[in-house]
Amino acid sequence: MTLYVLRRLAFLAASLLLASVVLFLLLRLLPGDPANALTSVGASPDQLAAARHQIGSDRPLPEQFAGWLHSLATFDLGDSFISSLPVGPEISSRAQVTVPLTAMAFVLALLIALPVGFLAAHRANTWYGLLLNGVSQLGIAVPVFWVGMILVTVFSLHLRILPAGGFPQDGWADPAAALNSLILPVVTVAVVMSASLIRYVRSATLDVLGSDYLRTARALGASFGEALWRHGLRNGAVPVVAVLGMELASTLLGAVVVETVFALPGLGSLLSQGVAQHDYPTVQGVLFVTTFAVLIIGFLADLTQRLIDPRLRGTLSGGKP
């Protein structure tokens, strides 16, 4: 297990290095000149050249990339081309919206998906079991922004009990107001996420219910609940944990859509603003931080699988022990 953790940490470091290379090159391949954001319309060639020199885009790409890596090594994400403010503190400030939004939506989705998915599998041949399965299938096809617009229409425009968007200027200094502004975004993300999770929980539960080891445990005198708890929980949890990691990562990356619908000042809105203004340090910083978070989530999900299932603890990379 220790060797596996070391190998996974090495893979994580290599993935981060590769991600930094890809992010750097892709941004430089985008059309447009970031110097245009610093100059007025109709700027002279000399003014554009001075702007490029100011932001360093006139330097050779290897030199720019070396500076980017040096900044990452010193935990410095650079300064914004537009505001000239450090990107790191801005990302930290915006994360105070995105991270709670993602975490609360994930927990709510789990509270919905686990019991509903189990019930849909345990009562698969009943009318309500089929109904739950059908509703989850329909929920996967529903765009997240459409769910958000419906919730805003019902709870903000008609019932007028929740804000349609925005976030308190003082942030979490007023926890009640901050939580109130996140209720609709959290429910929006949780509804869409739980629809997908219900399918995976249902599939894993059906595999457990139809397994030989569960039937053997019942034949030896164990009750259904005891057999399921002692023998089925771990086996069913292994594939679900992998899916949970992917869902959490996709929710974090998809925050830009939800934050746009609800006008939340999170990482998503910061990223879209940086892309529109060709603000390389901001875009690089947000994408690198989110990529790092996704890789960490995958790493933790992988370790959790091996802690749950003893059969995986002796493997190094998914091969034979």
GUROMAR-663001 format. One record per residue (C-alpha): residue number from 1; residue in three letters; z, y, x. Coordinates in nm, 2 decimals, decimal comma, always signed. Example, Ala and Ser with C-alpha at 12.3 -4.5 7.8 and 13.67 -1.06 7.14 Angstrom:
% GUROMAR-663001
 pos code     pz     py     px
   1  ala  +0,78  -0,45  +1,23
   2  ser  +0,71  -0,11  +1,37
//
This chain:
% GUROMAR-663001
 pos code     pz     py     px
   1  met  +0,00  +0,00  +0,00
   2  thr  +0,08  +0,24  +0,28
   3  leu  -0,25  +0,17  +0,45
   4  tyr  -0,43  +0,23  +0,12
   5  val  -0,25  +0,57  +0,07
   6  leu  -0,35  +0,67  +0,43
   7  arg  -0,71  +0,57  +0,36
   8  arg  -0,72  +0,76  +0,03
   9  leu  -0,57  +1,07  +0,20
  10  ala  -0,84  +1,05  +0,46
  11  phe  -1,10  +1,02  +0,19
  12  leu  -0,95  +1,32  +0,01
  13  ala  -0,97  +1,53  +0,32
  14  ala  -1,33  +1,43  +0,38
  15  ser  -1,41  +1,50  +0,01
  16  leu  -1,27  +1,85  +0,04
  17  leu  -1,47  +1,92  +0,35
  18  leu  -1,79  +1,80  +0,18
  19  ala  -1,71  +2,01  -0,12
  20  ser  -1,67  +2,32  +0,09
  21  val  -2,01  +2,26  +0,25
  22  val  -2,18  +2,20  -0,09
  23  leu  -2,01  +2,50  -0,25
  24  phe  -2,11  +2,73  +0,04
  25  leu  -2,47  +2,62  +0,04
  26  leu  -2,53  +2,62  -0,33
  27  leu  -2,40  +2,97  -0,37
  28  arg  -2,64  +3,09  -0,10
  29  leu  -2,93  +2,92  -0,27
  30  leu  -2,87  +3,11  -0,60
  31  pro  -3,12  +3,39  -0,67
  32  gly  -3,00  +3,75  -0,63
  33  asp  -2,84  +3,95  -0,35
  34  pro  -2,46  +4,01  -0,36
  35  ala  -2,51  +4,34  -0,19
  36  asn  -2,67  +4,47  -0,52
  37  ala  -2,33  +4,46  -0,68
  38  leu  -2,20  +4,71  -0,43
  39  thr  -2,49  +4,96  -0,46
  40  ser  -2,63  +5,16  -0,74
  41  val  -2,97  +5,11  -0,90
  42  gly  -3,25  +5,22  -0,67
  43  ala  -3,05  +5,20  -0,35
  44  ser  -3,24  +5,25  -0,03
  45  pro  -3,30  +4,97  +0,22
  46  asp  -3,05  +5,13  +0,45
  47  gln  -2,78  +5,13  +0,18
  48  leu  -2,85  +4,76  +0,10
  49  ala  -2,83  +4,68  +0,47
  50  ala  -2,50  +4,86  +0,51
  51  ala  -2,37  +4,67  +0,20
  52  arg  -2,48  +4,33  +0,35
  53  his  -2,31  +4,42  +0,67
  54  gln  -1,99  +4,52  +0,49
  55  ile  -1,97  +4,18  +0,31
  56  gly  -2,11  +3,98  +0,60
  57  ser  -2,41  +3,84  +0,42
  58  asp  -2,64  +3,95  +0,70
  59  arg  -2,47  +3,71  +0,95
  60  pro  -2,63  +3,37  +1,02
  61  leu  -2,53  +3,10  +0,78
  62  pro  -2,35  +2,88  +1,04
  63  glu  -2,14  +3,19  +1,13
  64  gln  -2,06  +3,26  +0,77
  65  phe  -1,97  +2,89  +0,71
  66  ala  -1,74  +2,89  +1,02
  67  gly  -1,56  +3,19  +0,88
  68  trp  -1,52  +3,02  +0,55
  69  leu  -1,37  +2,71  +0,71
  70  his  -1,14  +2,93  +0,92
  71  ser  -1,02  +3,11  +0,60
  72  leu  -0,95  +2,77  +0,43
  73  ala  -0,76  +2,65  +0,73
  74  thr  -0,53  +2,95  +0,72
  75  phe  -0,50  +2,93  +0,34
  76  asp  -0,69  +3,25  +0,29
  77  leu  -0,97  +3,25  +0,03
  78  gly  -1,10  +3,59  +0,14
  79  asp  -1,14  +3,92  -0,04
  80  ser  -1,35  +3,99  -0,35
  81  phe  -1,68  +4,17  -0,28
  82  ile  -1,63  +4,38  -0,59
  83  ser  -1,26  +4,47  -0,60
  84  ser  -1,18  +4,41  -0,23
  85  leu  -0,86  +4,24  -0,34
  86  pro  -0,75  +3,90  -0,20
  87  val  -0,89  +3,62  -0,41
  88  gly  -0,59  +3,39  -0,36
  89  pro  -0,34  +3,60  -0,55
  90  glu  -0,59  +3,66  -0,83
  91  ile  -0,65  +3,29  -0,87
  92  ser  -0,27  +3,23  -0,87
  93  ser  -0,24  +3,50  -1,15
  94  arg  -0,52  +3,35  -1,36
  95  ala  -0,39  +3,00  -1,31
  96  gln  -0,07  +3,10  -1,50
  97  val  -0,30  +3,09  -1,81
  98  thr  -0,53  +2,79  -1,73
  99  val  -0,27  +2,55  -1,60
 100  pro  -0,03  +2,57  -1,90
 101  leu  -0,33  +2,56  -2,13
 102  thr  -0,46  +2,24  -1,97
 103  ala  -0,11  +2,08  -1,94
 104  met  -0,01  +2,14  -2,30
 105  ala  -0,34  +2,03  -2,44
 106  phe  -0,32  +1,71  -2,23
 107  val  +0,03  +1,63  -2,36
 108  leu  -0,07  +1,70  -2,72
 109  ala  -0,38  +1,49  -2,69
 110  leu  -0,17  +1,20  -2,56
 111  leu  +0,07  +1,23  -2,85
 112  ile  -0,22  +1,21  -3,08
 113  ala  -0,44  +0,95  -2,91
 114  leu  -0,19  +0,68  -2,81
 115  pro  -0,05  +0,60  -3,16
 116  val  -0,38  +0,66  -3,34
 117  gly  -0,57  +0,45  -3,09
 118  phe  -0,32  +0,17  -3,11
 119  leu  -0,32  +0,18  -3,49
 120  ala  -0,71  +0,19  -3,50
 121  ala  -0,71  -0,13  -3,29
 122  his  -0,41  -0,31  -3,45
 123  arg  -0,56  -0,25  -3,80
 124  ala  -0,92  -0,27  -3,70
 125  asn  -1,02  -0,47  -4,00
 126  thr  -0,86  -0,24  -4,25
 127  trp  -1,03  +0,06  -4,42
 128  tyr  -0,81  +0,31  -4,24
 129  gly  -0,86  +0,14  -3,91
 130  leu  -1,24  +0,18  -3,96
 131  leu  -1,18  +0,54  -4,07
 132  leu  -0,98  +0,63  -3,76
 133  asn  -1,25  +0,48  -3,54
 134  gly  -1,52  +0,67  -3,73
 135  val  -1,34  +1,00  -3,71
 136  ser  -1,29  +0,96  -3,33
 137  gln  -1,66  +0,89  -3,29
 138  leu  -1,74  +1,20  -3,48
 139  gly  -1,49  +1,41  -3,28
 140  ile  -1,66  +1,32  -2,95
 141  ala  -1,99  +1,48  -3,08
 142  val  -1,82  +1,81  -3,19
 143  pro  -1,85  +2,09  -2,93
 144  val  -1,52  +2,24  -2,82
 145  phe  -1,63  +2,60  -2,90
 146  trp  -1,72  +2,50  -3,26
 147  val  -1,37  +2,36  -3,31
 148  gly  -1,22  +2,68  -3,17
 149  met  -1,43  +2,90  -3,40
 150  ile  -1,32  +2,70  -3,70
 151  leu  -0,96  +2,72  -3,61
 152  val  -0,99  +3,10  -3,55
 153  thr  -1,16  +3,14  -3,89
 154  val  -0,89  +2,94  -4,07
 155  phe  -0,57  +3,04  -3,90
 156  ser  -0,66  +3,39  -3,78
 157  leu  -0,91  +3,54  -4,02
 158  his  -0,79  +3,38  -4,35
 159  leu  -0,43  +3,28  -4,31
 160  arg  -0,35  +3,55  -4,04
 161  ile  -0,07  +3,35  -3,89
 162  leu  -0,20  +3,32  -3,53
 163  pro  -0,39  +3,55  -3,30
 164  ala  -0,76  +3,50  -3,26
 165  gly  -0,75  +3,55  -2,89
 166  gly  -0,62  +3,74  -2,59
 167  phe  -0,31  +3,70  -2,38
 168  pro  -0,01  +3,93  -2,34
 169  gln  -0,05  +4,19  -2,06
 170  asp  +0,30  +4,10  -1,93
 171  gly  +0,20  +3,74  -1,92
 172  trp  +0,49  +3,50  -1,94
 173  ala  +0,75  +3,78  -1,93
 174  asp  +0,75  +3,73  -2,31
 175  pro  +0,73  +3,35  -2,34
 176  ala  +0,72  +3,36  -2,72
 177  ala  +0,41  +3,58  -2,73
 178  ala  +0,24  +3,39  -2,45
 179  leu  +0,30  +3,05  -2,63
 180  asn  +0,18  +3,20  -2,96
 181  ser  -0,15  +3,31  -2,80
 182  leu  -0,21  +2,96  -2,65
 183  ile  -0,15  +2,77  -2,97
 184  leu  -0,51  +2,77  -3,10
 185  pro  -0,67  +2,71  -2,75
 186  val  -0,43  +2,42  -2,69
 187  val  -0,50  +2,26  -3,03
 188  thr  -0,88  +2,32  -2,98
 189  val  -0,88  +2,13  -2,64
 190  ala  -0,64  +1,86  -2,76
 191  val  -0,85  +1,78  -3,07
 192  val  -1,16  +1,73  -2,86
 193  met  -0,98  +1,54  -2,59
 194  ser  -0,79  +1,31  -2,82
 195  ala  -1,11  +1,21  -3,00
 196  ser  -1,24  +1,06  -2,67
 197  leu  -0,90  +0,92  -2,57
 198  ile  -0,86  +0,74  -2,90
 199  arg  -1,17  +0,53  -2,83
 200  tyr  -1,04  +0,42  -2,49
 201  val  -0,69  +0,35  -2,61
 202  arg  -0,84  +0,15  -2,90
 203  ser  -1,07  -0,05  -2,67
 204  ala  -0,79  -0,13  -2,42
 205  thr  -0,56  -0,23  -2,71
 206  leu  -0,83  -0,46  -2,85
 207  asp  -0,86  -0,63  -2,51
 208  val  -0,49  -0,69  -2,50
 209  leu  -0,46  -0,81  -2,85
 210  gly  -0,74  -1,07  -2,79
 211  ser  -0,61  -1,19  -2,46
 212  asp  -0,49  -1,54  -2,38
 213  tyr  -0,16  -1,42  -2,21
 214  leu  -0,05  -1,24  -2,53
 215  arg  -0,13  -1,55  -2,74
 216  thr  +0,06  -1,77  -2,49
 217  ala  +0,36  -1,54  -2,50
 218  arg  +0,36  -1,55  -2,88
 219  ala  +0,33  -1,93  -2,87
 220  leu  +0,64  -1,95  -2,64
 221  gly  +0,85  -1,77  -2,90
 222  ala  +0,82  -1,40  -2,82
 223  ser  +0,78  -1,16  -3,10
 224  phe  +0,47  -0,95  -3,13
 225  gly  +0,65  -0,63  -3,01
 226  glu  +0,82  -0,81  -2,72
 227  ala  +0,50  -0,98  -2,60
 228  leu  +0,31  -0,65  -2,62
 229  trp  +0,58  -0,46  -2,43
 230  arg  +0,63  -0,72  -2,16
 231  his  +0,28  -0,85  -2,10
 232  gly  +0,03  -0,61  -2,27
 233  leu  +0,15  -0,27  -2,18
 234  arg  +0,06  -0,28  -1,81
 235  asn  -0,27  -0,45  -1,86
 236  gly  -0,37  -0,21  -2,12
 237  ala  -0,25  +0,10  -1,93
 238  val  -0,46  +0,04  -1,62
 239  pro  -0,80  +0,14  -1,76
 240  val  -0,64  +0,41  -1,98
 241  val  -0,48  +0,58  -1,67
 242  ala  -0,82  +0,60  -1,50
 243  val  -0,96  +0,77  -1,82
 244  leu  -0,67  +1,00  -1,84
 245  gly  -0,73  +1,13  -1,49
 246  met  -1,10  +1,20  -1,58
 247  glu  -1,01  +1,36  -1,91
 248  leu  -0,75  +1,59  -1,74
 249  ala  -1,00  +1,69  -1,47
 250  ser  -1,28  +1,76  -1,72
 251  thr  -1,04  +1,97  -1,93
 252  leu  -0,95  +2,18  -1,63
 253  leu  -1,32  +2,23  -1,54
 254  gly  -1,42  +2,30  -1,90
 255  ala  -1,16  +2,58  -1,94
 256  val  -1,44  +2,84  -1,90
 257  val  -1,57  +2,76  -2,25
 258  val  -1,23  +2,77  -2,42
 259  glu  -1,12  +3,08  -2,24
 260  thr  -1,44  +3,25  -2,34
 261  val  -1,40  +3,17  -2,71
 262  phe  -1,03  +3,29  -2,71
 263  ala  -1,08  +3,58  -2,45
 264  leu  -0,81  +3,43  -2,22
 265  pro  -0,78  +3,58  -1,87
 266  gly  -0,78  +3,24  -1,69
 267  leu  -0,97  +3,08  -1,41
 268  gly  -1,27  +3,02  -1,64
 269  ser  -1,33  +3,38  -1,72
 270  leu  -1,27  +3,47  -1,35
 271  leu  -1,54  +3,22  -1,25
 272  ser  -1,79  +3,35  -1,50
 273  gln  -1,73  +3,70  -1,39
 274  gly  -1,77  +3,61  -1,03
 275  val  -2,10  +3,43  -1,09
 276  ala  -2,24  +3,73  -1,29
 277  gln  -2,15  +3,97  -1,00
 278  his  -2,25  +3,73  -0,72
 279  asp  -1,90  +3,76  -0,59
 280  tyr  -1,91  +3,47  -0,34
 281  pro  -1,54  +3,47  -0,23
 282  thr  -1,42  +3,47  -0,59
 283  val  -1,66  +3,19  -0,70
 284  gln  -1,60  +2,99  -0,38
 285  gly  -1,22  +3,03  -0,43
 286  val  -1,21  +2,92  -0,79
 287  leu  -1,45  +2,63  -0,74
 288  phe  -1,26  +2,51  -0,43
 289  val  -0,92  +2,53  -0,60
 290  thr  -1,05  +2,34  -0,91
 291  thr  -1,23  +2,09  -0,70
 292  phe  -0,91  +2,03  -0,50
 293  ala  -0,71  +1,99  -0,83
 294  val  -0,97  +1,74  -0,96
 295  leu  -0,95  +1,53  -0,64
 296  ile  -0,57  +1,54  -0,65
 297  ile  -0,57  +1,42  -1,01
 298  gly  -0,80  +1,13  -0,92
 299  phe  -0,58  +1,04  -0,62
 300  leu  -0,27  +1,04  -0,84
 301  ala  -0,44  +0,84  -1,11
 302  asp  -0,56  +0,58  -0,85
 303  leu  -0,21  +0,55  -0,71
 304  thr  -0,06  +0,51  -1,06
 305  gln  -0,30  +0,23  -1,14
 306  arg  -0,17  +0,04  -0,84
 307  leu  +0,19  +0,10  -0,92
 308  ile  +0,13  -0,03  -1,27
 309  asp  -0,08  -0,34  -1,18
 310  pro  +0,07  -0,55  -0,90
 311  arg  -0,27  -0,72  -0,85
 312  leu  -0,41  -0,39  -0,71
 313  arg  -0,13  -0,32  -0,47
 314  gly  -0,27  -0,55  -0,20
 315  thr  -0,62  -0,40  -0,21
 316  leu  -0,74  -0,13  +0,02
 317  ser  -1,05  +0,00  -0,16
 318  gly  -1,10  -0,21  -0,47
 319  gly  -1,20  -0,52  -0,27
 320  lys  -1,02  -0,85  -0,21
 321  pro  -0,66  -0,84  -0,10
//
